Amino acid sequence: MPRIPALIFLPFALLFTGPSVHAAEIERIDLHQREAVQIQHQRRVGNLRAQAQRQGWIVRVPQLFVYLSDRSPVFHMDGLRSRFERQLDWAVERSRIERTTIDLDRLLANTETHDGGIYGLEDLPEGDLYIVLYRGEDCADCDAVDATVVEWLEGLGEVDVVWLDIAMDRVR
């Protein structure tokens, strides 16, 4: 009986070991909204949703922002909407610039590290996508947005993600 080279069996071995799954690489960075900024935002009147979208004012959570690798905004969601990942997928897939969403540098200007340091655009690592999630303590909707976005990112395959978790500390 002739010998069969081992390389012939390699595709069959891979077939039975399951598909090779490339997961998203997510680097999380924890920041929090500066207290003075939170107080200033809470004093705003009028159409808060429209103002927040233009000016980057954060009054309630969750707030989700998504930016492309060149840091251009593609998605913003105020609160939690069912099946929002479909809209997110569409916006990112088409690299559709969301002109009404606040720039990432303006959001970062309102935050600080937990030791009071400044964190700016120049401090951000390189990534394919930037996720910014404003969240509050014991916020079930924030956790739901987080889990949905993580699941959505895993479906994208091999992608480098920089995730900014921005805590909305309670203002005294």
N, C-alpha and C positions, 0 to 999 in steps of 0.2 A: 504494500500500500504506500503511495507517495506521501511525502511529508507536506503539510500545508503550512505556509508561513504564518507566524503568530499575528502579523499585521492584519490578516484577513479577519481574525476574530475580534479585533478592536472595535469595529462599528457595532457588532452584536453585544459586546460587553457594555459599551456606552448606552445602547438601547435599553438594556435591562437595569442599568444603574440609575435611570431616570434622567430627565433633562437637566442640562446645566443651566442653573438660574443665576443671572447676573442681577444682584440687588443694588438698589440705590445706596450710595454712600452719603449718609447724613451727618453733618457736623453741626451740633447744636451749641449755640452761644446764648448764655443767660444774661439778660439785661433787665433793667426796670425803668419805668417812666419816672422822670424827675418829679418830686412832689410839687414844686412850684408850677410846673407845667400842668400837672393834673388839676390843681386849684384854678389856674387860668382857664383851662378847657371847660371846667364845670360851670364857670361864670358866664359862658357864652349863651346868647339867646338867639332865637330864630330857627331856621331850618338847619338843625345840627347835622343831619346826615349829609346834606350838600356841602356845608362848611367843612365838615370833617374830611370829606373826600378831596376837597380843594386844598385845604390848609394843613391837613394832617392832625387835626384835633381829635383826640381819642377821649370819648366820654363813657362809652359802654363797651363791654366785651361780649363775645369774641370779635376781634377785627383781624381779618386775614388779608395780607398783601403778598403778591407774587411778582418777582422780577426776573428777567432773563439774565444771561451771563454778562451782557453789557450794562446791566443794572437798569434797563428800561422797564417801566411798569406794564404788566399785562393783565393783572387781575386784582380786584378788591372786593371783599365781601364783609358787610356789616351784619353781625349776628350769625345765625345758623339757618341755612336753607337746605331742604331735602334735595338730594342728588345734585349738589352743586359741583361735584367733581366732573360732571359732563361738560358744564360750561367752562370749568377750569381747563379741562383737557382740550377743548376747542380753542381757547384763547392761547394756550402755550403751543399747541401744535402749529398754529398759524402765525406764531410770533406777533400776534396782534397787539400793538401798542395801545394801552388804555390811557388816553390823554387826560382824563379827568382824575386819575389816581396820583396821589402825592409822590414826589420823588423820594428815593431811599435816603438820600443825604439829609433831607428835612426831617424824616422820621428819626434818624439816628441823632440829630441835634437835640432832640427832646428826651434822650435816654442817657443813662449812665450805667457803669458797671456796679456790682454790689458793694464795692469798696469806694464808690464815689468818683471813679475815673471816667474820663471821656472816651467814647468809642465812636470812631468815624469811619467813613468809607475806606480810608487808607489802611484801616485795621482789618478789614474784611478779607478772608482768604478767597482765592479764586474758586468759582463754582459755575456749574451749568445753569442752576436755578438758585434764587434766593427766596426763602420763605420767611415772612415776618408774621408772627402770631402774637397779638396782644391778648393776655389772659388774666383772669382774676382768681383769687383764692376760691377753692371749692366751686368752680364753675363747670357744671356738667356739659353745657354747650361747648365750652372751650375744649374739654376733653374729647367731645364728639368730633369737632373740627380737626383736632390734632390726629385722632385715629383715622379719620377719613383721608386726610392729606397723606399720611404715612402709607396707607394702603394704595392710594393713587400713585404715589412715587414708586412704590415697589412694582407696580404695573408698567412703569416706564422703562424698567430695566436698568442698564448701567448708566447712571447719571450722578454727578457730584452735586450735592445740595448743601448750601449753607443755610441753616435754620436759626433765626433769631427769635427766641422766646422772650417776650417783653412782659414782665409782670407789672400789673397795675396794683401797686401797694395801696393799702387803705390810707386815705388822707385823713389826718387827725382833725 
